Amino acid sequence: MLLVAVAGFFILAAVYTSSLIVERQDALRKVSRYNTAWLASQAVVELAKLQQRIAAYMVPGSDVDRDEVQLRLDILANRVGLLRGGEMAELVAGNRELCTVIDDFAAAVEKAQPLVDAGDPAAMRKLMDLLSPLEPKLARLAAAANVYGGDRVAEDQRHLSRLHWIFSGILLALAACGLGLFALLLWHNRLLQRTHRELLVRTEELHTQNARFDAALNNMSQALCMVDADQRLIVCNRQYMELFGLLPGQVQPRTPMQEILAAIVAAGRYPRELAEVIHEEQQALIRDQLPANFFREHSGGRALAVSHQPMPGGGWVATYEDITERRRAEARIAYMAHHDALTGLPNRLLFRERMEQELGRLDRKGGWLAVLCLDLDHFKNVNDTLGHPAGDMLLQAVAQRLRACVREPDTVARLSGDEFAILLPACDQPGAVKTLADRLLKAISAPYDIEGHRVVVTASIGAALVPGDGDNADELLKNADMALYRAKTDGRAAFRFFEAEMHARLQTRLALEMDLREAAEKGQLEVFYQPLFDLTLGRVSGFEALLRWHHPERGLVSPVQFIPLAEETGLILPIGEWVLRRACAEAMRWPEHVKVAVNLSARQFRSPNLIEAISAALAESGMPANRLELEITESVLLQDDEAVLALLHRLRGLGLRIALDDFGTGYSSLSYLRTFPFDKIKIDQSFVREMDARPDCAAIVNAVAGLAVSLGMAVTAEGVETAEQLQRLREAGCTEVQGYLVGRPRPAAETTGMLDAVIGPAGQAAGQRRAALLGSLPR
């Protein structure tokens, strides 16, 4: 029906428009045909009327007066303006003759006015003469106007006819459009039907999606609420009600958020202050239409995380999550990341942060700052003897003592292992640091009770000051550590301030280390041999291999300098293997009864390649294993007893001799002598030197010698320099001596001469003199 109505409307509109065009055509034919011709003919008529009035005015006794003549002149003057405008202007625009006619007409009218104003018969006759030539001219103008008007009318009729055909075409087009519209409506109707079916499907899908949305909404981990622009609730999930302790009736759609806030406070799940702070924060975000993620924590420990997001139209959606446990876990993680798990002290990371804070404060305000590095002396021995749990307990006890010695603003940190650091902000002067260091040394050296064991440890401390010793955390720690190293090298249990020369000494040490790495390759290392004299047989029974370093610039470097360095850097392993091979090879030049003793450090003893290295040295040299004696110190025995015992048995299984070196200077225990299969005990030279002056040293020598004899072990006394010492050692029961009295360490080439001086045929006199010296002592 709509399509029929539209088509009918189009038809009526076309008919009505066609009738208008026809009427317009008739009107134009009637009106436009005489438009210009009428103007021109009227000028002729008005001219004739003016002439008639003038003639009547000139007749004596006529009732025509001058005013009537003036009226006719005015009417004629008006025609001048009409002839010069409108369609007449278009007519005369391209015709000079017609333009002259109008100009002559206008000039005559202008000249007529003074004559009319005169009003006398003579003037009137002149006026008649003036107007008479205009009549034929105006007649020609009227004829031309008539022709022009006809042409215009014909042109208009042709234009209207063209419009009529155009309209007819438009009408046909409208009809076609109507048919197309009809077809389009049919197609659109089919689309509507299909869309309707799709809409039904989409509606069903929407119901399904809404159900899924509700399921997702109520099963998400966060509490969620959605609010409109009027601050009224749109929707919330089950977690929202459970989080804040709300009932379903309190969170109906369109409920004002102020009422919900009051219900949350009344439920008491969260403190009022926390709920109001979060509400105020969200109100500020709502005013500014800003998204934000934030959390707020109450002093009681409860914490809420909020994710606020504005929606188009002024509403907003937010999720809430109780992060109380997460915050506690994060606090624990942060504490663990910045504190030592064993002692609870700040770790290196937190210590460094506090150092940087204090350095920044000093930059702004000035003052003093001190950093102390503290390291326990021989802490590893405690671990090795009593076990790691005991070592941990000792570290905890040390940490407690350190905290007790410092002020509240000071920081005590455990950097690693048995290394601690102390930060002293705003210290008054270096003297205060020295006083604290002395107090720390005294506190740490006091005995500890660790699982029933009385443990005594000492510490070495180094300090760096600001200003003076550095302007950043890394430099201060480095310098304090160098001072600590100096304290250890000076005998341990000491305190040292950082000094500039320490850096130079460290550089010297590094240079020495680099040179030591190349010493073996460049042939700078050499093995010296010091004789061991058998008191029973009265002859040299062996030599102890002692390493020497001939530095091209430093000369002969003392073993005290480079042996500890080699042990620290691990170079002792390749150097020790080299010494072992060289000693075995050179010992093959000696008589068969002369053995060679080689020292093994604790690090060499722990090497997994020790057995292979010894076997290789014996195999390369061809020396029998019973001529090789390995000397180990008591520090080796402080490791795992079972592993050490197993290794010692493997060494004994090769046929080697094993000697316990420097007995009595370390953590001596008689259980070592009962447990481990030693062939010899070597008494340290410190006891031998003090025998004459200190009765306790003499008693120790006598006790050790007697104990060794009773256990079937040989006893060697080191550092024998006088005949008196030798006599007392023989009386104590020592079977072997070593020292400058017997012979100094010599290169391998000179060892043969030492042997010949004693046992060779060419040196019998010298041998007899030495034997007399050694044998004259009572046995």
TADAQUI-V499042 format. One record per residue. RES is the residue in three letters. PHI is phi in whole degrees, 0 to 359 (999 if undefined). PSI is psi as a letter, one per 30 degrees, with the letter a starting at -180 (999 if undefined). OMEGA is omega in whole degrees, -180 to 180 (NA if undefined). Layout:
# TADAQUI-V499042
res = [RES & RES]
phi = [PHI & PHI]
psi = [PSI & PSI]
omega = [OMEGA & OMEGA]
This chain:
# TADAQUI-V499042
res = [MET & LEU & LEU & VAL & ALA & VAL & ALA & GLY & PHE & PHE & ILE & LEU & ALA & ALA & VAL & TYR & THR & SER & SER & LEU & ILE & VAL & GLU & ARG & GLN & ASP & ALA & LEU & ARG & LYS & VAL & SER & ARG & TYR & ASN & THR & ALA & TRP & LEU & ALA & SER & GLN & ALA & VAL & VAL & GLU & LEU & ALA & LYS & LEU & GLN & GLN & ARG & ILE & ALA & ALA & TYR & MET & VAL & PRO & GLY & SER & ASP & VAL & ASP & ARG & ASP & GLU & VAL & GLN & LEU & ARG & LEU & ASP & ILE & LEU & ALA & ASN & ARG & VAL & GLY & LEU & LEU & ARG & GLY & GLY & GLU & MET & ALA & GLU & LEU & VAL & ALA & GLY & ASN & ARG & GLU & LEU & CYS & THR & VAL & ILE & ASP & ASP & PHE & ALA & ALA & ALA & VAL & GLU & LYS & ALA & GLN & PRO & LEU & VAL & ASP & ALA & GLY & ASP & PRO & ALA & ALA & MET & ARG & LYS & LEU & MET & ASP & LEU & LEU & SER & PRO & LEU & GLU & PRO & LYS & LEU & ALA & ARG & LEU & ALA & ALA & ALA & ALA & ASN & VAL & TYR & GLY & GLY & ASP & ARG & VAL & ALA & GLU & ASP & GLN & ARG & HIS & LEU & SER & ARG & LEU & HIS & TRP & ILE & PHE & SER & GLY & ILE & LEU & LEU & ALA & LEU & ALA & ALA & CYS & GLY & LEU & GLY & LEU & PHE & ALA & LEU & LEU & LEU & TRP & HIS & ASN & ARG & LEU & LEU & GLN & ARG & THR & HIS & ARG & GLU & LEU & LEU & VAL & ARG & THR & GLU & GLU & LEU & HIS & THR & GLN & ASN & ALA & ARG & PHE & ASP & ALA & ALA & LEU & ASN & ASN & MET & SER & GLN & ALA & LEU & CYS & MET & VAL & ASP & ALA & ASP & GLN & ARG & LEU & ILE & VAL & CYS & ASN & ARG & GLN & TYR & MET & GLU & LEU & PHE & GLY & LEU & LEU & PRO & GLY & GLN & VAL & GLN & PRO & ARG & THR & PRO & MET & GLN & GLU & ILE & LEU & ALA & ALA & ILE & VAL & ALA & ALA & GLY & ARG & TYR & PRO & ARG & GLU & LEU & ALA & GLU & VAL & ILE & HIS & GLU & GLU & GLN & GLN & ALA & LEU & ILE & ARG & ASP & GLN & LEU & PRO & ALA & ASN & PHE & PHE & ARG & GLU & HIS & SER & GLY & GLY & ARG & ALA & LEU & ALA & VAL & SER & HIS & GLN & PRO & MET & PRO & GLY & GLY & GLY & TRP & VAL & ALA & THR & TYR & GLU & ASP & ILE & THR & GLU & ARG & ARG & ARG & ALA & GLU & ALA & ARG & ILE & ALA & TYR & MET & ALA & HIS & HIS & ASP & ALA & LEU & THR & GLY & LEU & PRO & ASN & ARG & LEU & LEU & PHE & ARG & GLU & ARG & MET & GLU & GLN & GLU & LEU & GLY & ARG & LEU & ASP & ARG & LYS & GLY & GLY & TRP & LEU & ALA & VAL & LEU & CYS & LEU & ASP & LEU & ASP & HIS & PHE & LYS & ASN & VAL & ASN & ASP & THR & LEU & GLY & HIS & PRO & ALA & GLY & ASP & MET & LEU & LEU & GLN & ALA & VAL & ALA & GLN & ARG & LEU & ARG & ALA & CYS & VAL & ARG & GLU & PRO & ASP & THR & VAL & ALA & ARG & LEU & SER & GLY & ASP & GLU & PHE & ALA & ILE & LEU & LEU & PRO & ALA & CYS & ASP & GLN & PRO & GLY & ALA & VAL & LYS & THR & LEU & ALA & ASP & ARG & LEU & LEU & LYS & ALA & ILE & SER & ALA & PRO & TYR & ASP & ILE & GLU & GLY & HIS & ARG & VAL & VAL & VAL & THR & ALA & SER & ILE & GLY & ALA & ALA & LEU & VAL & PRO & GLY & ASP & GLY & ASP & ASN & ALA & ASP & GLU & LEU & LEU & LYS & ASN & ALA & ASP & MET & ALA & LEU & TYR & ARG & ALA & LYS & THR & ASP & GLY & ARG & ALA & ALA & PHE & ARG & PHE & PHE & GLU & ALA & GLU & MET & HIS & ALA & ARG & LEU & GLN & THR & ARG & LEU & ALA & LEU & GLU & MET & ASP & LEU & ARG & GLU & ALA & ALA & GLU & LYS & GLY & GLN & LEU & GLU & VAL & PHE & TYR & GLN & PRO & LEU & PHE & ASP & LEU & THR & LEU & GLY & ARG & VAL & SER & GLY & PHE & GLU & ALA & LEU & LEU & ARG & TRP & HIS & HIS & PRO & GLU & ARG & GLY & LEU & VAL & SER & PRO & VAL & GLN & PHE & ILE & PRO & LEU & ALA & GLU & GLU & THR & GLY & LEU & ILE & LEU & PRO & ILE & GLY & GLU & TRP & VAL & LEU & ARG & ARG & ALA & CYS & ALA & GLU & ALA & MET & ARG & TRP & PRO & GLU & HIS & VAL & LYS & VAL & ALA & VAL & ASN & LEU & SER & ALA & ARG & GLN & PHE & ARG & SER & PRO & ASN & LEU & ILE & GLU & ALA & ILE & SER & ALA & ALA & LEU & ALA & GLU & SER & GLY & MET & PRO & ALA & ASN & ARG & LEU & GLU & LEU & GLU & ILE & THR & GLU & SER & VAL & LEU & LEU & GLN & ASP & ASP & GLU & ALA & VAL & LEU & ALA & LEU & LEU & HIS & ARG & LEU & ARG & GLY & LEU & GLY & LEU & ARG & ILE & ALA & LEU & ASP & ASP & PHE & GLY & THR & GLY & TYR & SER & SER & LEU & SER & TYR & LEU & ARG & THR & PHE & PRO & PHE & ASP & LYS & ILE & LYS & ILE & ASP & GLN & SER & PHE & VAL & ARG & GLU & MET & ASP & ALA & ARG & PRO & ASP & CYS & ALA & ALA & ILE & VAL & ASN & ALA & VAL & ALA & GLY & LEU & ALA & VAL & SER & LEU & GLY & MET & ALA & VAL & THR & ALA & GLU & GLY & VAL & GLU & THR & ALA & GLU & GLN & LEU & GLN & ARG & LEU & ARG & GLU & ALA & GLY & CYS & THR & GLU & VAL & GLN & GLY & TYR & LEU & VAL & GLY & ARG & PRO & ARG & PRO & ALA & ALA & GLU & THR & THR & GLY & MET & LEU & ASP & ALA & VAL & ILE & GLY & PRO & ALA & GLY & GLN & ALA & ALA & GLY & GLN & ARG & ARG & ALA & ALA & LEU & LEU & GLY & SER & LEU & PRO & ARG]
phi = [999 & 297 & 295 & 297 & 298 & 295 & 297 & 298 & 297 & 300 & 294 & 298 & 296 & 291 & 296 & 298 & 294 & 297 & 295 & 298 & 296 & 296 & 299 & 296 & 295 & 297 & 296 & 295 & 296 & 281 & 270 & 291 & 298 & 251 & 293 & 290 & 296 & 294 & 299 & 292 & 292 & 296 & 297 & 295 & 297 & 295 & 295 & 295 & 296 & 296 & 296 & 295 & 289 & 297 & 298 & 294 & 295 & 284 & 285 & 295 & 83 & 284 & 276 & 273 & 255 & 294 & 296 & 293 & 298 & 299 & 298 & 293 & 292 & 295 & 298 & 294 & 299 & 296 & 293 & 300 & 296 & 291 & 290 & 271 & 236 & 64 & 285 & 294 & 298 & 293 & 294 & 271 & 300 & 253 & 235 & 296 & 298 & 292 & 298 & 295 & 299 & 293 & 294 & 296 & 296 & 294 & 292 & 294 & 297 & 294 & 287 & 287 & 296 & 295 & 291 & 295 & 296 & 292 & 76 & 276 & 301 & 296 & 297 & 291 & 293 & 300 & 295 & 297 & 297 & 293 & 274 & 300 & 293 & 282 & 298 & 294 & 296 & 293 & 295 & 296 & 297 & 293 & 294 & 297 & 294 & 296 & 297 & 297 & 296 & 297 & 299 & 296 & 296 & 298 & 296 & 296 & 295 & 297 & 297 & 294 & 296 & 297 & 297 & 299 & 292 & 299 & 297 & 298 & 298 & 297 & 298 & 298 & 297 & 299 & 298 & 299 & 298 & 297 & 298 & 298 & 297 & 298 & 298 & 297 & 295 & 298 & 295 & 296 & 297 & 297 & 299 & 298 & 296 & 295 & 298 & 297 & 298 & 298 & 297 & 297 & 295 & 296 & 298 & 296 & 297 & 297 & 299 & 295 & 297 & 297 & 295 & 293 & 299 & 297 & 295 & 295 & 298 & 271 & 244 & 286 & 287 & 267 & 280 & 227 & 220 & 236 & 232 & 273 & 293 & 270 & 61 & 241 & 293 & 265 & 202 & 214 & 260 & 295 & 297 & 297 & 293 & 291 & 298 & 258 & 70 & 261 & 265 & 305 & 292 & 272 & 233 & 288 & 305 & 77 & 284 & 298 & 293 & 296 & 294 & 295 & 299 & 298 & 293 & 297 & 297 & 293 & 295 & 78 & 293 & 232 & 300 & 304 & 300 & 294 & 296 & 290 & 296 & 295 & 297 & 295 & 297 & 290 & 298 & 296 & 293 & 295 & 297 & 268 & 54 & 243 & 276 & 195 & 239 & 209 & 221 & 229 & 236 & 274 & 299 & 283 & 111 & 289 & 221 & 234 & 256 & 235 & 242 & 252 & 224 & 290 & 246 & 300 & 99 & 105 & 279 & 203 & 229 & 215 & 244 & 230 & 215 & 282 & 249 & 301 & 292 & 297 & 297 & 295 & 296 & 297 & 296 & 294 & 296 & 298 & 296 & 295 & 289 & 244 & 225 & 282 & 292 & 282 & 257 & 77 & 281 & 304 & 267 & 299 & 297 & 293 & 299 & 295 & 300 & 292 & 300 & 295 & 297 & 292 & 295 & 296 & 295 & 295 & 299 & 274 & 245 & 81 & 122 & 245 & 208 & 229 & 237 & 247 & 252 & 232 & 225 & 284 & 276 & 57 & 296 & 299 & 297 & 294 & 300 & 287 & 272 & 256 & 100 & 294 & 302 & 294 & 298 & 296 & 297 & 296 & 298 & 296 & 295 & 297 & 299 & 297 & 292 & 296 & 298 & 290 & 268 & 252 & 277 & 299 & 284 & 285 & 241 & 252 & 230 & 255 & 277 & 184 & 50 & 256 & 256 & 240 & 219 & 228 & 253 & 246 & 282 & 55 & 285 & 291 & 194 & 303 & 300 & 295 & 294 & 297 & 298 & 296 & 299 & 298 & 295 & 294 & 300 & 292 & 294 & 288 & 284 & 294 & 300 & 244 & 255 & 247 & 53 & 85 & 259 & 272 & 244 & 236 & 229 & 240 & 223 & 245 & 230 & 236 & 226 & 233 & 243 & 235 & 278 & 128 & 252 & 149 & 234 & 216 & 298 & 297 & 293 & 296 & 297 & 297 & 290 & 296 & 291 & 294 & 295 & 297 & 299 & 295 & 297 & 290 & 291 & 275 & 120 & 66 & 51 & 220 & 233 & 220 & 278 & 292 & 231 & 301 & 292 & 295 & 296 & 297 & 295 & 295 & 296 & 296 & 296 & 296 & 296 & 296 & 297 & 297 & 294 & 295 & 295 & 258 & 298 & 294 & 294 & 271 & 73 & 272 & 270 & 215 & 262 & 260 & 228 & 250 & 288 & 250 & 254 & 276 & 289 & 283 & 268 & 69 & 207 & 288 & 259 & 175 & 227 & 263 & 282 & 234 & 277 & 231 & 234 & 264 & 277 & 295 & 249 & 273 & 81 & 281 & 273 & 292 & 301 & 299 & 275 & 260 & 293 & 300 & 296 & 296 & 292 & 294 & 271 & 88 & 291 & 297 & 290 & 294 & 293 & 297 & 296 & 297 & 298 & 297 & 294 & 294 & 296 & 294 & 295 & 284 & 293 & 292 & 275 & 267 & 299 & 296 & 280 & 270 & 262 & 234 & 253 & 238 & 280 & 243 & 282 & 299 & 290 & 295 & 295 & 278 & 293 & 290 & 260 & 299 & 300 & 296 & 296 & 293 & 297 & 295 & 297 & 293 & 291 & 295 & 274 & 78 & 278 & 296 & 296 & 287 & 269 & 257 & 243 & 258 & 256 & 238 & 264 & 295 & 297 & 296 & 284 & 278 & 272 & 300 & 301 & 295 & 295 & 295 & 298 & 295 & 292 & 297 & 293 & 295 & 293 & 296 & 293 & 282 & 97 & 281 & 259 & 235 & 241 & 266 & 271 & 54 & 296 & 100 & 264 & 250 & 270 & 292 & 214 & 293 & 293 & 301 & 293 & 276 & 271 & 261 & 274 & 276 & 266 & 209 & 241 & 252 & 279 & 296 & 295 & 296 & 285 & 294 & 294 & 264 & 300 & 287 & 266 & 236 & 298 & 293 & 293 & 298 & 295 & 295 & 298 & 297 & 292 & 293 & 297 & 295 & 297 & 296 & 298 & 292 & 268 & 79 & 248 & 284 & 232 & 244 & 259 & 264 & 73 & 281 & 236 & 230 & 294 & 298 & 297 & 298 & 297 & 292 & 290 & 295 & 295 & 286 & 108 & 293 & 261 & 209 & 229 & 210 & 163 & 295 & 298 & 276 & 168 & 277 & 298 & 225 & 298 & 299 & 295 & 266 & 291 & 296 & 297 & 294 & 289 & 297 & 295 & 256 & 240 & 280 & 296 & 281 & 239 & 297 & 297 & 295 & 291 & 295 & 297 & 293 & 294 & 298 & 294 & 277 & 276 & 288 & 284 & 297 & 270]
psi = [e & e & e & e & e & e & e & e & e & e & e & e & e & e & e & e & e & e & e & e & e & e & e & e & e & e & e & e & e & e & e & f & e & g & d & e & e & e & e & e & e & e & e & e & e & e & e & e & e & e & e & e & e & e & e & e & e & f & k & k & g & k & g & k & l & e & e & e & e & e & e & e & e & e & e & e & e & e & f & e & e & e & f & f & a & b & f & e & e & e & e & f & e & g & j & e & e & e & e & e & e & e & e & e & e & e & e & e & e & e & f & f & e & e & e & e & e & e & f & l & e & e & e & e & e & e & e & e & e & e & f & e & f & f & e & e & e & e & e & e & e & e & e & e & e & e & e & e & e & e & e & e & e & e & e & e & e & e & e & e & e & e & e & e & e & e & e & e & e & e & e & e & e & e & e & e & e & e & e & e & e & e & e & e & e & e & e & e & e & e & e & e & e & e & e & e & e & e & e & e & e & e & e & e & e & e & e & e & e & e & e & e & e & e & e & e & e & f & g & l & f & l & k & k & k & k & k & a & f & g & h & k & k & e & l & l & l & e & e & e & e & e & e & g & h & l & l & e & f & f & h & l & k & g & k & k & f & e & e & e & e & e & e & e & e & e & e & g & e & k & k & e & e & e & e & e & e & e & e & e & e & e & e & e & e & e & e & f & h & k & l & k & k & l & l & k & k & l & f & f & f & k & k & k & k & k & j & k & j & l & l & k & f & f & a & l & k & k & k & k & k & j & g & e & e & e & e & e & e & e & e & e & e & e & e & e & f & g & l & k & e & e & f & g & l & k & a & e & e & e & e & e & e & e & e & e & e & e & e & e & e & e & e & e & f & l & a & l & k & k & k & k & k & k & k & k & k & h & e & e & e & e & e & e & e & f & l & e & e & e & e & e & e & e & e & e & e & e & e & e & e & e & e & f & f & l & l & e & f & l & k & k & l & j & e & k & b & g & k & l & k & k & k & j & k & h & k & e & l & e & e & e & e & e & e & e & e & e & e & e & e & e & e & e & f & k & l & k & j & j & h & f & k & j & k & k & l & l & l & k & k & k & k & k & l & k & l & e & g & l & g & l & e & e & e & e & e & e & e & e & e & e & e & e & e & e & e & e & f & g & g & l & h & l & k & k & l & k & l & e & f & e & e & e & e & e & e & e & e & e & e & e & e & e & e & e & f & f & e & e & e & g & g & f & k & k & k & l & k & k & k & k & k & j & f & e & f & h & l & k & f & a & k & k & k & k & k & l & j & j & k & f & e & f & b & j & k & k & f & f & e & f & e & e & e & e & e & e & f & f & f & f & e & e & e & e & e & e & e & e & e & e & e & e & e & f & f & f & f & l & l & f & f & k & l & k & k & k & k & k & l & e & e & e & e & f & k & f & g & e & e & e & e & e & e & e & e & e & e & e & f & g & k & k & f & f & f & k & k & k & k & l & l & f & f & e & f & f & a & j & e & e & e & e & e & e & e & e & e & e & e & e & f & f & g & l & k & k & k & j & k & h & k & f & f & b & i & k & k & f & f & e & f & e & e & k & i & k & f & l & k & k & k & k & f & e & e & e & e & g & e & e & f & j & e & e & e & e & e & e & e & e & e & e & e & e & e & e & e & f & g & g & k & l & k & k & k & l & h & k & f & l & e & e & e & e & e & e & e & e & e & f & g & k & f & k & l & k & a & f & e & e & k & l & k & l & l & e & f & f & e & e & e & e & e & e & f & e & f & l & f & f & h & e & e & e & e & e & e & e & e & e & e & e & f & f & k & k & 999]
omega = [179 & 179 & 178 & 179 & 179 & 180 & 178 & 179 & 177 & -178 & 180 & 179 & 179 & 180 & -179 & -180 & 179 & 179 & 178 & 180 & 180 & 179 & 179 & 179 & 179 & -178 & 179 & 180 & -177 & -171 & -172 & -178 & -174 & -173 & -179 & 179 & -180 & 180 & -178 & -179 & 179 & 177 & 178 & -180 & -177 & 177 & 179 & 180 & 180 & 180 & -180 & -179 & 178 & 180 & 179 & -179 & -178 & 178 & -179 & 177 & -180 & 180 & 177 & -179 & -176 & -179 & -180 & 177 & 179 & -180 & -179 & 178 & 179 & 179 & 180 & 177 & 178 & -180 & 178 & 180 & -179 & -179 & -179 & -178 & 176 & -176 & 178 & 177 & 178 & -178 & -172 & -173 & -177 & -176 & -177 & -178 & -179 & 177 & 179 & 179 & -178 & 179 & 178 & -180 & -179 & -179 & 179 & 179 & -179 & 180 & -177 & -173 & 179 & -180 & 177 & -180 & 179 & 172 & -179 & -177 & -178 & 178 & -178 & 179 & 177 & -179 & 180 & 180 & -179 & -173 & -174 & -179 & -175 & -172 & 180 & 180 & -179 & 178 & 178 & 178 & -180 & 179 & 178 & 179 & -180 & 178 & -180 & 179 & 178 & 179 & 180 & 180 & 179 & 179 & 179 & 180 & 177 & 179 & 180 & 179 & 178 & 177 & 179 & 180 & 177 & -180 & 179 & 177 & 179 & 179 & 177 & 178 & 177 & 178 & 178 & 178 & 178 & 177 & 178 & 178 & 179 & 178 & 179 & 179 & 177 & 179 & 179 & 179 & 178 & 178 & 179 & 179 & 179 & 178 & 179 & 178 & 178 & 179 & 177 & 179 & -180 & 179 & 178 & 178 & 179 & 176 & 179 & 179 & 178 & 178 & 178 & 178 & 178 & 179 & 179 & -178 & -176 & 179 & 175 & -175 & -179 & 171 & -175 & 171 & 179 & -172 & -179 & -176 & 179 & 180 & 175 & -175 & 173 & -180 & 172 & -179 & -177 & 180 & 179 & 179 & -179 & -178 & -175 & 177 & -178 & 176 & -180 & -179 & -179 & -177 & 175 & 177 & -179 & 177 & 179 & -178 & 176 & 177 & 179 & 178 & 178 & 179 & 178 & 179 & -179 & -180 & 174 & 178 & -179 & 179 & 180 & -177 & -179 & -180 & -178 & 178 & 179 & 179 & 179 & 179 & 180 & 178 & 177 & 178 & 179 & 180 & -177 & -179 & -176 & 172 & 179 & 170 & -178 & 174 & 178 & -175 & 179 & -180 & 179 & 177 & 180 & -177 & 178 & 173 & -177 & 172 & -174 & -179 & 177 & 178 & 175 & -179 & 175 & 178 & 179 & 176 & -177 & 173 & -178 & 180 & 176 & -177 & -178 & -179 & 179 & 179 & 177 & 178 & 178 & 178 & 178 & 180 & 178 & 178 & -180 & -180 & -175 & -178 & 178 & -176 & -176 & -173 & -175 & 179 & 171 & 178 & -176 & -178 & -179 & 179 & 179 & 179 & 180 & 175 & -179 & 177 & -179 & 176 & 176 & 178 & 179 & 178 & -178 & -171 & -178 & 179 & -178 & 175 & -180 & 175 & -180 & 171 & -175 & -179 & 179 & -179 & 176 & 179 & -179 & 179 & 178 & 178 & -175 & -177 & -175 & -180 & -178 & 176 & 178 & 177 & 177 & 178 & 178 & 179 & 177 & 179 & 177 & 180 & 178 & -180 & 178 & 179 & -178 & -176 & -173 & 180 & -180 & -178 & -180 & -180 & 174 & -177 & 171 & -176 & 179 & 175 & 179 & -179 & 179 & 176 & -179 & 177 & -178 & 177 & 176 & 175 & -172 & -174 & 179 & 179 & 178 & 178 & 179 & 179 & 179 & -180 & 178 & 179 & 178 & 179 & -180 & -178 & -177 & -176 & 176 & -175 & 176 & 174 & -178 & 179 & 178 & 179 & 176 & -175 & 177 & 176 & 175 & -179 & 172 & -174 & 172 & -176 & 173 & -174 & 171 & 4 & 172 & -172 & 179 & -180 & 174 & -172 & -177 & -178 & 180 & 179 & 180 & -178 & 176 & 179 & 176 & 177 & 176 & 179 & 178 & 178 & 179 & -180 & 179 & 175 & 179 & -177 & -175 & 178 & 178 & 168 & 175 & 175 & -176 & -178 & 178 & 179 & 178 & 179 & 178 & 177 & 177 & 178 & 178 & 178 & 179 & 178 & 179 & 179 & -179 & 179 & -179 & -173 & -177 & -179 & -177 & 177 & -179 & -180 & 180 & 179 & 172 & -177 & 177 & -173 & 171 & -174 & 180 & -179 & -179 & -177 & 178 & -179 & 176 & -179 & -179 & 178 & 173 & -179 & -179 & -174 & 176 & -179 & 177 & -179 & -177 & -179 & -176 & -177 & -179 & -179 & -178 & 176 & 178 & -180 & -170 & 179 & 176 & 178 & 178 & 179 & -180 & -174 & -178 & 178 & -179 & -178 & 178 & 179 & 179 & 177 & 178 & 179 & -179 & 180 & -179 & -179 & 180 & -179 & -177 & 178 & 179 & 177 & -177 & 174 & -173 & -178 & -178 & -180 & 176 & 180 & -179 & 180 & 174 & 175 & 179 & -179 & 176 & -178 & 180 & -178 & 179 & -178 & -175 & -178 & -179 & -180 & 180 & -179 & 180 & 180 & 178 & -178 & -179 & -176 & -176 & -178 & 177 & -177 & -177 & 177 & -180 & 179 & 180 & 179 & 178 & -180 & -178 & 180 & 176 & -176 & -178 & 180 & -178 & -175 & -176 & -180 & 180 & 180 & 180 & 180 & 178 & 178 & 177 & 178 & 177 & 179 & 176 & -178 & -179 & 173 & -177 & -179 & 176 & -172 & 175 & -178 & 178 & -177 & -179 & -179 & -174 & 176 & -180 & 180 & 178 & -176 & 179 & -173 & -172 & -175 & 180 & 174 & -174 & 171 & 178 & -180 & -175 & -176 & 180 & 177 & -178 & -178 & -175 & -177 & -176 & -174 & -175 & -180 & -178 & 177 & 177 & 179 & 179 & 180 & -180 & -178 & -179 & 180 & 180 & 179 & -180 & 180 & -179 & 179 & 178 & -179 & 174 & -179 & 177 & 178 & -178 & 172 & -180 & -177 & -178 & 178 & 179 & 178 & -179 & -179 & -178 & 179 & 176 & 179 & -180 & 180 & 178 & -178 & -175 & 180 & -180 & 179 & -177 & 178 & -179 & -180 & 177 & 175 & -178 & 175 & -176 & -178 & -177 & -179 & -180 & 178 & 178 & 179 & 180 & -179 & -177 & -171 & -178 & 179 & -180 & -177 & -177 & -178 & 179 & 180 & 180 & 179 & -180 & 180 & 178 & -180 & -176 & -176 & -179 & -180 & -180 & -178 & NA]
